[in-house]
Amino acid sequence: MPHQIAYKRLSRTDGHRKALLRNLATSFFKHEKIETTSTKAKEISKVVERLITTAARGDLHSRRLVAEFITEPAVVKKLVEQIAPALKDRSGGYTRITKTRVRPGDAAELSIIELVR
């Protein structure tokens, strides 16, 4: 049994996993809610929480740190100017994961991850 593993590999190489998380995070902030597998939802939750905490500082450095990870400039602007200030009073727990259904094709458990307002 592997111990002290900080993340799931999601059956991907490191570069593919990072690209997947970047795309999921961008889509999440763009739509403020996405449906994905439960494992991916748990992994993206860690990334999203960290990005919101960074963006909540609101300075130029934090904006650039967020822009390194998010793939669309419009989404970075939305995160820094709308989402993060609205959640600044919260001390964490910015996302909610709700299990929804089982996908018929491969029986994967799907969940919706959304922002808590």
C-alpha positions in Angstrom: 0.0 0.0 0.0 1.5 3.4 -1.0 1.8 5.8 1.9 2.0 9.6 1.9 0.9 10.2 -1.7 -0.4 13.7 -2.0 -2.4 13.3 -5.2 -4.1 10.8 -7.5 -2.4 10.0 -10.8 -5.7 9.6 -12.6 -4.0 7.0 -14.9 -2.1 9.8 -16.7 1.5 11.0 -17.1 2.5 14.1 -15.1 2.2 16.4 -18.1 -1.2 15.0 -19.1 -2.5 15.2 -15.5 -1.4 18.9 -15.2 -3.1 19.7 -18.5 -6.3 18.0 -17.4 -6.3 19.9 -14.1 -5.6 23.2 -15.8 -8.5 22.6 -18.2 -10.9 21.5 -15.5 -10.0 24.5 -13.3 -10.5 26.9 -16.3 -13.9 25.3 -17.1 -14.9 25.4 -13.4 -14.2 29.1 -13.0 -15.8 29.8 -16.4 -19.1 28.0 -15.6 -18.9 28.0 -11.8 -20.1 24.4 -11.9 -19.0 21.2 -13.8 -19.9 17.6 -13.8 -17.0 15.1 -13.8 -16.0 11.9 -12.1 -15.9 11.9 -8.3 -12.1 11.3 -8.3 -11.4 14.2 -10.6 -13.8 16.4 -8.6 -11.9 15.7 -5.4 -8.6 16.4 -7.1 -9.8 19.6 -8.8 -11.2 20.8 -5.5 -7.7 21.0 -4.0 -6.5 23.0 -7.0 -9.5 25.4 -7.1 -9.4 26.1 -3.3 -5.7 27.0 -3.6 -6.3 29.3 -6.6 -9.2 31.1 -4.9 -7.1 31.7 -1.8 -4.3 33.1 -3.9 -6.6 35.3 -6.0 -8.3 36.7 -2.9 -5.1 38.7 -2.1 -5.9 40.8 -5.1 -2.4 42.1 -5.9 -0.5 41.9 -9.2 1.7 39.0 -8.0 -1.3 36.8 -7.1 -3.0 37.6 -10.4 0.2 36.4 -12.3 0.4 33.3 -10.2 -3.2 32.5 -11.0 -2.6 33.3 -14.7 0.2 30.7 -14.8 -2.3 28.0 -14.2 -5.6 29.2 -15.8 -5.5 28.9 -19.6 -7.9 31.8 -20.5 -7.2 35.5 -19.6 -10.9 36.3 -19.4 -11.3 33.6 -16.8 -8.4 34.9 -14.8 -10.1 38.3 -14.8 -13.4 36.8 -13.6 -11.7 34.9 -10.8 -9.7 37.8 -9.5 -12.3 40.5 -9.9 -15.6 38.7 -9.2 -15.2 35.2 -7.6 -12.4 35.8 -5.1 -13.7 39.0 -3.6 -17.1 37.4 -3.1 -15.5 34.6 -1.2 -12.9 36.6 0.7 -14.9 36.4 4.0 -14.9 32.6 4.0 -11.9 30.9 5.6 -11.9 28.0 3.1 -14.5 25.5 1.8 -15.2 27.3 -1.4 -16.5 24.2 -3.3 -19.2 21.7 -2.8 -19.1 18.2 -4.3 -22.4 16.4 -4.8 -22.6 12.9 -6.1 -25.1 12.6 -8.9 -25.2 9.4 -10.9 -23.4 6.5 -12.4 -22.3 6.9 -16.0 -23.9 4.1 -18.1 -20.9 3.5 -20.4 -18.3 2.6 -17.9 -20.1 2.8 -14.5 -18.0 5.7 -13.3 -19.5 7.6 -10.4 -20.2 11.2 -11.5 -20.3 14.3 -9.3 -21.1 18.0 -9.7 -18.5 20.4 -8.2 -19.8 23.9 -7.7 -18.9 27.1 -6.0 -20.4 27.8 -2.6 -21.8 31.3 -2.5 
